[in-house]
Amino acid sequence: MLKPQEHRPGLITAMVARPGRPLILLVAGAMLGLLAVGFGLFRPADEVVRTVPPGYVALVNGRGILMSDFMSQTETETSMPFAEATPEQKRVVLHEMIDEELLVQRALALDFPSLDTNVRMALVDGVNSQVSAPALARRPSDAELQDFYNANRQKYSDEGSMQLVDIVLHFGGIEDADQSVEQAEADAAQAVYQLRSGASLDYVMPHFGFSAGRMDGGEQFDFAANIHLGAKLFAVATELRDGDISDPVTDADGVHVMIMRHRQAPFDAGFDKVRNNVYADYVAAEQKRLQEQNVEFLHANADVVLAPGQSQ
């Protein structure tokens, strides 16, 4: 005769019948979960900033627009003092600045600074402007400007130039062995007389046997003319004015005659005449110096890794 199958309690029944550590842990975990959910539901939400701090005119997604910037842009757009601008004009300007801030924030969210070349250049220009701002704010003394002028004097002067034709009668060479110095000087003097009397250069040169000399009439700055002519001829040339014809000048290679087509004498502007230019150049130089110092600092504190074969 078969015996009825014995009934054995399940796991949950056994845990209820014989409460112990597993059940306690299960209940405790459930209670902690309910407490956490309740705390999340009923705790106060993060406070939203609704008050604009002093010195600002608005907050856009938590980013402030400075009152000073608002006043400056209003004066720029209305061409009048901020206090005289109408409420409507101020409203329009503030709306534009909020639009701009929204677009800037959107550009940053889209990572435009690393993707768009124009944005990158604008950021570079912005940083350089900020770094060099002290140079614009500080007014240099007259002594500083004078020192800068003295150090860069050539920039505020014209060294001079000339368009000069040089012709020469050679002597003592193989082709002119029978030409003495005295004869060459006499012929050159006669040529000068005829040129000053109106004779053309095209007639005088072959008639007396002149050759092309050291300058052909093209414009040369004084330093270059000095190299081409040599010290002796250059000293005479600098005294000539437009249309002048020099007296014969005897040098090692022959007797020279020079015709000045056009002479621009050196001009040295005094400090007082170019003070405004000196001031602008000084400020520009200071801005460049500050920008270079900033880049050097950034390089010194940056970790730059170059690909093989590259250098900077």
Secondary structure, 3 states (H helix, E strand, C coil): CCCCCCCCCCHHHHHHHCCCHHHHHHHHHHHHHHHHHHHHHHCCCCCCCCCCCCCEEEEECCEEEEHHHHHHHHHHHHCCCHHHCCHHHHHHHHHHHHHHHHHHHHHHHCCHHHHCHHHHHHHHHHHHHHHHHHHHHCCCCHHHHHHHHHHCHHHHEECCEEEEEEEEECCCCCCCCCCCHHHHHHHHHHHHHHHHCCCCHHHHHHHHCCEEEEEEEEEEEHHHHHHHHCHHHHHHHCCCCCCCECCCEEECCEEEEEEEEEEECCEECCCCCCHHHHHHHHHHHHHHHHHHHHHHHHHHCCCCCCCCCCCC
